[in-house]
Amino acid sequence: MGDLVFNGEIIKDIRCIMYQNDQLWNECSLVSIWNAGRFFGLKVPEFKSAEYKRLCIRYKCVKDGCDMKYFHREARRLGMYIVEGTWDLKWIKKNLPVEVSVMSGGIYHSALIVYVHGYKLKLANYYKYRCRWIIWSKLKKGGIDKKTKDFFDDPISFKLRL
């Protein structure tokens, strides 16, 4: 089977197309939740749709990043719950999909780990228009606040409610 070309990029892993890798405002944490929903095959708001925009505004994710109470509320609305984890690769591998908060290009950003292969992780909404592979050590370094020398936040795993 040949490579798939999408937006001028060669994509070897067709699973990446199902994830949203763009934003309108500062809704990166909502995008992580919605990408977790996509990971599980749930129906989530379509990018740029009226529902998408309404939820971003309702959860106050236009000018600032979303508050964690809205993060939990949207996960529950979709039928998921959240489990806090640790910056440990073994834990992440066992608990996909996993949201991480990292510094990316000088901006605090939420992305979702959707696949792990050895020490490489595939992130959705880390890079515009496509998923991005990143080495574990680089991702972990991006999760550390240089001022406090501690992690911004612990990784978060999404689980389906039964």
C-alpha positions, 0 to 999 in steps of 0.5 A, spaced: 500 500 500 502 506 498 503 512 502 497 517 503 498 524 502 494 529 506 495 537 505 501 536 501 504 532 507 506 524 506 502 520 512 504 513 513 499 512 519 492 513 516 490 513 524 492 520 524 487 523 520 482 522 525 485 527 530 484 535 530 490 538 529 488 545 529 485 551 533 481 557 532 482 560 539 486 558 545 481 551 546 487 546 546 485 543 552 478 542 549 481 539 543 485 534 547 478 532 550 475 531 543 481 528 540 480 523 546 473 522 544 475 521 537 481 515 540 475 512 543 470 513 536 465 518 540 461 523 536 465 530 538 464 537 535 466 538 528 472 543 527 469 550 526 462 547 527 456 552 530 457 547 536 464 547 536 464 555 537 458 555 542 462 550 547 469 554 546 465 560 548 461 557 553 467 554 556 471 561 556 476 558 551 477 563 546 481 568 550 484 564 555 486 557 556 480 553 559 479 552 566 480 545 569 472 545 571 470 545 564 475 540 562 472 535 567 465 537 565 466 536 557 470 529 559 463 527 563 459 530 557 462 525 552 462 519 557 469 519 559 472 520 566 479 523 567 485 519 571 491 523 573 498 520 572 505 521 572 511 523 567 513 516 566 513 513 560 511 506 562 504 509 565 503 513 559 504 507 554 498 503 559 494 509 559 493 512 552 490 517 550 494 521 555 493 529 555 500 533 557 501 540 558 507 542 555 511 549 553 511 549 545 514 555 541 514 559 548 506 558 549 503 553 554 499 548 550 495 542 551 496 536 546 494 528 546 499 522 546 495 517 542 500 512 540 507 510 543 513 506 539 519 505 543 521 512 546 517 516 540 510 518 542 505 521 537 501 527 539 495 530 536 494 537 536 502 539 537 503 541 530 498 544 526 495 540 520 498 533 522 500 529 528 507 529 530 512 524 533 516 526 538 522 523 543 520 522 550 526 526 553 524 532 549 517 532 551 518 531 558 523 537 558 517 541 555 513 539 561 517 542 566 516 549 568 523 553 568 522 557 573 519 552 578 523 546 576 517 542 576 512 539 571 506 544 569 501 539 570 501 531 571 499 527 565 492 526 564 489 519 562 482 519 559 477 513 560 470 511 558 465 510 563 461 504 563 
